[in-house]
């Protein structure tokens, strides 16, 4: 996984957590859902990159 990808994934995860927190604080269910979706996307990308890295090492 390239450093740029790691940074982008981390940024998306942090942004998702922030959206979720703001959504909970303002009682905005749509924002909470968007935040969780952003976190899920970041996790999926991270997992995909980890699989690529595992195959590169062998």
N, CA, C and O atoms as a GROMACS GRO file, in nm:
protein
  232
    1UNK      N    1   0.086  -0.116   0.000
    1UNK     CA    2   0.000   0.000   0.000
    1UNK      C    3   0.090   0.123   0.000
    1UNK      O    4   0.181   0.135   0.083
    2UNK      N    5   0.065   0.212  -0.092
    2UNK     CA    6   0.144   0.333  -0.099
    2UNK      C    7   0.108   0.428   0.013
    2UNK      O    8  -0.002   0.423   0.069
    3UNK      N    9   0.201   0.513   0.045
    3UNK     CA   10   0.180   0.610   0.153
    3UNK      C   11   0.062   0.701   0.122
    3UNK      O   12  -0.016   0.734   0.211
    4UNK      N   13   0.049   0.741  -0.004
    4UNK     CA   14  -0.064   0.827  -0.043
    4UNK      C   15  -0.197   0.758  -0.016
    4UNK      O   16  -0.291   0.821   0.034
    5UNK      N   17  -0.205   0.629  -0.048
    5UNK     CA   18  -0.329   0.554  -0.025
    5UNK      C   19  -0.360   0.545   0.124
    5UNK      O   20  -0.475   0.559   0.165
    6UNK      N   21  -0.257   0.522   0.203
    6UNK     CA   22  -0.277   0.512   0.348
    6UNK      C   23  -0.330   0.645   0.404
    6UNK      O   24  -0.420   0.647   0.488
    7UNK      N   25  -0.273   0.754   0.355
    7UNK     CA   26  -0.315   0.886   0.402
    7UNK      C   27  -0.458   0.914   0.360
    7UNK      O   28  -0.538   0.964   0.440
    8UNK      N   29  -0.492   0.883   0.236
    8UNK     CA   30  -0.628   0.905   0.187
    8UNK      C   31  -0.729   0.821   0.265
    8UNK      O   32  -0.836   0.870   0.301
    9UNK      N   33  -0.695   0.695   0.291
    9UNK     CA   34  -0.785   0.608   0.366
    9UNK      C   35  -0.804   0.659   0.509
    9UNK      O   36  -0.915   0.660   0.562
   10UNK      N   37  -0.695   0.701   0.571
   10UNK     CA   38  -0.703   0.752   0.708
   10UNK      C   39  -0.786   0.881   0.711
   10UNK      O   40  -0.866   0.901   0.803
   11UNK      N   41  -0.767   0.966   0.612
   11UNK     CA   42  -0.844   1.091   0.606
   11UNK      C   43  -0.992   1.063   0.588
   11UNK      O   44  -1.076   1.127   0.651
   12UNK      N   45  -1.024   0.966   0.502
   12UNK     CA   46  -1.165   0.933   0.480
   12UNK      C   47  -1.226   0.874   0.607
   12UNK      O   48  -1.341   0.903   0.640
   13UNK      N   49  -1.150   0.792   0.677
   13UNK     CA   50  -1.198   0.732   0.802
   13UNK      C   51  -1.222   0.841   0.907
   13UNK      O   52  -1.325   0.840   0.975
   14UNK      N   53  -1.129   0.933   0.920
   14UNK     CA   54  -1.144   1.041   1.018
   14UNK      C   55  -1.261   1.131   0.982
   14UNK      O   56  -1.338   1.171   1.069
   15UNK      N   57  -1.274   1.162   0.854
   15UNK     CA   58  -1.387   1.246   0.810
   15UNK      C   59  -1.520   1.176   0.837
   15UNK      O   60  -1.617   1.239   0.877
   16UNK      N   61  -1.522   1.044   0.816
   16UNK     CA   62  -1.643   0.968   0.844
   16UNK      C   63  -1.678   0.969   0.992
   16UNK      O   64  -1.795   0.982   1.028
   17UNK      N   65  -1.578   0.956   1.076
   17UNK     CA   66  -1.602   0.960   1.221
   17UNK      C   67  -1.653   1.098   1.263
   17UNK      O   68  -1.741   1.109   1.348
   18UNK      N   69  -1.596   1.201   1.202
   18UNK     CA   70  -1.640   1.337   1.234
   18UNK      C   71  -1.785   1.358   1.190
   18UNK      O   72  -1.866   1.414   1.264
   19UNK      N   73  -1.818   1.314   1.069
   19UNK     CA   74  -1.956   1.327   1.020
   19UNK      C   75  -2.053   1.254   1.112
   19UNK      O   76  -2.159   1.305   1.147
   20UNK      N   77  -2.014   1.134   1.151
   20UNK     CA   78  -2.100   1.054   1.239
   20UNK      C   79  -2.121   1.126   1.373
   20UNK      O   80  -2.233   1.132   1.423
   21UNK      N   81  -2.014   1.179   1.429
   21UNK     CA   82  -2.023   1.249   1.558
   21UNK      C   83  -2.110   1.374   1.547
   21UNK      O   84  -2.192   1.401   1.635
   22UNK      N   85  -2.090   1.450   1.440
   22UNK     CA   86  -2.171   1.571   1.421
   22UNK      C   87  -2.317   1.533   1.400
   22UNK      O   88  -2.407   1.599   1.452
   23UNK      N   89  -2.340   1.427   1.324
   23UNK     CA   90  -2.476   1.381   1.301
   23UNK      C   91  -2.545   1.340   1.430
   23UNK      O   92  -2.662   1.370   1.451
   24UNK      N   93  -2.471   1.271   1.516
   24UNK     CA   94  -2.528   1.232   1.645
   24UNK      C   95  -2.556   1.354   1.732
   24UNK      O   96  -2.659   1.360   1.800
   25UNK      N   97  -2.464   1.449   1.730
   25UNK     CA   98  -2.480   1.569   1.814
   25UNK      C   99  -2.597   1.655   1.769
   25UNK      O  100  -2.662   1.719   1.850
   26UNK      N  101  -2.622   1.656   1.638
   26UNK     CA  102  -2.730   1.740   1.584
   26UNK      C  103  -2.856   1.660   1.556
   26UNK      O  104  -2.954   1.713   1.503
   27UNK      N  105  -2.854   1.534   1.592
   27UNK     CA  106  -2.969   1.444   1.570
   27UNK      C  107  -3.004   1.434   1.422
   27UNK      O  108  -3.122   1.434   1.384
   28UNK      N  109  -2.900   1.427   1.338
   28UNK     CA  110  -2.915   1.419   1.194
   28UNK      C  111  -2.880   1.277   1.149
   28UNK      O  112  -2.763   1.244   1.132
   29UNK      N  113  -2.982   1.194   1.129
   29UNK     CA  114  -2.960   1.054   1.093
   29UNK      C  115  -2.891   1.038   0.959
   29UNK      O  116  -2.813   0.944   0.940
   30UNK      N  117  -2.918   1.128   0.865
   30UNK     CA  118  -2.855   1.120   0.734
   30UNK      C  119  -2.704   1.139   0.746
   30UNK      O  120  -2.627   1.066   0.683
   31UNK      N  121  -2.662   1.234   0.825
   31UNK     CA  122  -2.519   1.260   0.843
   31UNK      C  123  -2.451   1.144   0.916
   31UNK      O  124  -2.337   1.110   0.885
   32UNK      N  125  -2.520   1.084   1.011
   32UNK     CA  126  -2.466   0.967   1.081
   32UNK      C  127  -2.444   0.855   0.980
   32UNK      O  128  -2.339   0.790   0.981
   33UNK      N  129  -2.541   0.831   0.895
   33UNK     CA  130  -2.531   0.725   0.795
   33UNK      C  131  -2.418   0.752   0.696
   33UNK      O  132  -2.343   0.661   0.660
   34UNK      N  133  -2.404   0.877   0.652
   34UNK     CA  134  -2.296   0.913   0.560
   34UNK      C  135  -2.160   0.890   0.626
   34UNK      O  136  -2.067   0.841   0.562
   35UNK      N  137  -2.149   0.925   0.753
   35UNK     CA  138  -2.024   0.905   0.826
   35UNK      C  139  -1.989   0.759   0.837
   35UNK      O  140  -1.873   0.720   0.817
   36UNK      N  141  -2.087   0.676   0.868
   36UNK     CA  142  -2.061   0.532   0.877
   36UNK      C  143  -2.024   0.475   0.741
   36UNK      O  144  -1.938   0.388   0.731
   37UNK      N  145  -2.089   0.524   0.636
   37UNK     CA  146  -2.057   0.478   0.500
   37UNK      C  147  -1.914   0.514   0.462
   37UNK      O  148  -1.843   0.433   0.402
   38UNK      N  149  -1.872   0.635   0.495
   38UNK     CA  150  -1.734   0.677   0.466
   38UNK      C  151  -1.634   0.588   0.540
   38UNK      O  152  -1.531   0.550   0.483
   39UNK      N  153  -1.664   0.556   0.664
   39UNK     CA  154  -1.574   0.470   0.741
   39UNK      C  155  -1.568   0.330   0.680
   39UNK      O  156  -1.461   0.269   0.675
   40UNK      N  157  -1.681   0.279   0.636
   40UNK     CA  158  -1.686   0.147   0.575
   40UNK      C  159  -1.605   0.144   0.446
   40UNK      O  160  -1.533   0.047   0.420
   41UNK      N  161  -1.618   0.248   0.365
   41UNK     CA  162  -1.540   0.257   0.241
   41UNK      C  163  -1.391   0.258   0.270
   41UNK      O  164  -1.314   0.189   0.203
   42UNK      N  165  -1.351   0.335   0.369
   42UNK     CA  166  -1.209   0.342   0.405
   42UNK      C  167  -1.160   0.207   0.453
   42UNK      O  168  -1.050   0.165   0.417
   43UNK      N  169  -1.239   0.139   0.533
   43UNK     CA  170  -1.201   0.006   0.582
   43UNK      C  171  -1.189  -0.094   0.468
   43UNK      O  172  -1.098  -0.177   0.467
   44UNK      N  173  -1.280  -0.087   0.372
   44UNK     CA  174  -1.277  -0.179   0.258
   44UNK      C  175  -1.152  -0.155   0.173
   44UNK      O  176  -1.086  -0.249   0.130
   45UNK      N  177  -1.121  -0.029   0.150
   45UNK     CA  178  -1.001   0.004   0.072
   45UNK      C  179  -0.875  -0.044   0.144
   45UNK      O  180  -0.783  -0.097   0.082
   46UNK      N  181  -0.874  -0.023   0.276
   46UNK     CA  182  -0.760  -0.065   0.356
   46UNK      C  183  -0.742  -0.217   0.348
   46UNK      O  184  -0.630  -0.266   0.334
   47UNK      N  185  -0.851  -0.290   0.356
   47UNK     CA  186  -0.846  -0.436   0.347
   47UNK      C  187  -0.798  -0.479   0.209
   47UNK      O  188  -0.716  -0.571   0.198
   48UNK      N  189  -0.846  -0.414   0.104
   48UNK     CA  190  -0.803  -0.447  -0.031
   48UNK      C  191  -0.655  -0.422  -0.051
   48UNK      O  192  -0.586  -0.502  -0.114
   49UNK      N  193  -0.607  -0.313   0.001
   49UNK     CA  194  -0.464  -0.282  -0.010
   49UNK      C  195  -0.380  -0.381   0.070
   49UNK      O  196  -0.271  -0.419   0.027
   50UNK      N  197  -0.431  -0.424   0.185
   50UNK     CA  198  -0.358  -0.523   0.264
   50UNK      C  199  -0.345  -0.656   0.190
   50UNK      O  200  -0.242  -0.723   0.198
   51UNK      N  201  -0.450  -0.694   0.117
   51UNK     CA  202  -0.444  -0.816   0.037
   51UNK      C  203  -0.339  -0.802  -0.073
   51UNK      O  204  -0.262  -0.894  -0.097
   52UNK      N  205  -0.337  -0.686  -0.139
   52UNK     CA  206  -0.237  -0.662  -0.243
   52UNK      C  207  -0.097  -0.671  -0.184
   52UNK      O  208  -0.008  -0.734  -0.242
   53UNK      N  209  -0.078  -0.610  -0.068
   53UNK     CA  210   0.053  -0.612  -0.003
   53UNK      C  211   0.096  -0.754   0.033
   53UNK      O  212   0.214  -0.788   0.022
   54UNK      N  213   0.002  -0.836   0.076
   54UNK     CA  214   0.032  -0.973   0.114
   54UNK      C  215   0.084  -1.052  -0.008
   54UNK      O  216   0.176  -1.132   0.004
   55UNK      N  217   0.024  -1.028  -0.124
   55UNK     CA  218   0.068  -1.100  -0.243
   55UNK      C  219   0.202  -1.048  -0.295
   55UNK      O  220   0.278  -1.124  -0.355
   56UNK      N  221   0.231  -0.921  -0.272
   56UNK     CA  222   0.359  -0.865  -0.315
   56UNK      C  223   0.475  -0.922  -0.234
   56UNK      O  224   0.586  -0.935  -0.285
   57UNK      N  225   0.449  -0.955  -0.109
   57UNK     CA  226   0.556  -1.003  -0.020
   57UNK      C  227   0.599  -1.144  -0.055
   57UNK      O  228   0.712  -1.183  -0.028
   58UNK      N  229   0.508  -1.222  -0.114
   58UNK     CA  230   0.543  -1.363  -0.144
   58UNK      C  231   0.625  -1.378  -0.268
   58UNK      O  232   0.661  -1.490  -0.304
   0.00000   0.00000   0.00000
